Amino acid sequence: MITFPSQYSLTDTGVNFPVLNDNRRAVCSITFEALQDRFQVLNNLEAGFNANRNAINNLARKLIELNPNEDRYLITTTNPDT
């Protein structure tokens, strides 16, 4: 089961947020460029992340399902929307 706790942190390059995949912790990240490109977030990136959190979690879920044993997952502008 994949779950996303509500925590997140802003970094120099994007937003990190935790995920639990069958009780195993991992970190997901979305780049600022991906927030801008995928969700048209231009100004307040933190508010944009929060407003699009469900869609971002769904993108992360798809990456996790493709590679379930990773410790880190990165959503970029070039990830497929599989």
C-alpha positions as CSV (number, residue, x, y, z in Angstrom):
1,M,0.0,0.0,0.0
2,I,1.4,3.4,-1.0
3,T,0.5,6.3,1.3
4,F,1.7,9.9,1.4
5,P,2.0,11.6,4.8
6,S,1.1,15.3,4.7
7,Q,4.7,16.6,5.4
8,Y,6.8,18.3,2.8
9,S,9.8,20.6,2.6
10,L,10.9,23.2,0.1
11,T,14.5,22.8,-1.2
12,D,16.7,24.9,-3.5
13,T,15.4,22.8,-6.5
14,G,11.9,21.8,-5.7
15,V,9.7,20.1,-3.0
16,N,10.5,16.9,-1.1
17,F,7.7,14.8,0.4
18,P,7.7,11.4,2.1
19,V,6.0,8.2,1.0
20,L,5.4,4.9,2.7
21,N,5.4,2.0,0.4
22,D,4.3,-1.1,2.3
23,N,5.6,0.6,5.5
24,R,9.0,1.3,3.8
25,R,10.0,5.0,3.8
26,A,11.1,6.7,0.7
27,V,11.4,10.4,-0.5
28,C,9.7,11.8,-3.5
29,S,10.7,15.1,-5.0
30,I,9.2,17.3,-7.7
31,T,11.3,20.0,-9.3
32,F,10.2,23.6,-9.5
33,E,10.4,23.3,-13.3
34,A,8.0,20.3,-13.2
35,L,5.6,22.3,-11.0
36,Q,5.7,25.1,-13.5
37,D,5.5,23.0,-16.7
38,R,3.0,20.4,-15.5
39,F,0.8,22.5,-13.3
40,Q,1.4,26.1,-14.6
41,V,2.6,27.2,-11.1
42,L,4.5,30.4,-11.6
43,N,4.5,32.4,-8.4
44,N,3.9,30.8,-5.1
45,L,5.4,27.3,-5.5
46,E,4.4,26.1,-2.0
47,A,0.8,27.1,-2.6
48,G,1.0,25.5,-6.1
49,F,2.4,22.3,-4.6
50,N,-0.4,22.1,-2.1
51,A,-3.1,23.0,-4.6
52,N,-1.9,20.1,-6.9
53,R,-0.9,17.6,-4.2
54,N,-3.4,14.9,-5.3
55,A,-2.1,15.0,-8.9
56,I,1.5,15.1,-7.7
57,N,0.9,12.1,-5.5
58,N,-0.6,10.2,-8.4
59,L,2.5,10.9,-10.5
60,A,4.7,9.7,-7.7
61,R,2.5,6.6,-7.2
62,K,3.1,5.7,-10.9
63,L,6.9,6.1,-10.5
64,I,6.8,3.9,-7.3
65,E,4.8,1.2,-9.1
66,L,7.4,1.1,-11.9
67,N,10.3,0.8,-9.4
68,P,9.0,-0.2,-6.0
69,N,12.3,-0.7,-4.3
70,E,13.9,2.7,-4.7
71,D,14.7,5.1,-1.9
72,R,14.1,8.3,-3.9
73,Y,11.7,9.2,-6.7
74,L,12.0,12.4,-8.8
75,I,9.2,14.0,-10.8
76,T,10.6,16.1,-13.6
77,T,9.4,17.7,-16.7
78,T,10.5,14.7,-18.7
79,N,8.9,11.8,-16.7
80,P,6.2,10.2,-18.7
81,D,2.6,10.6,-17.3
82,T,2.2,6.8,-17.4
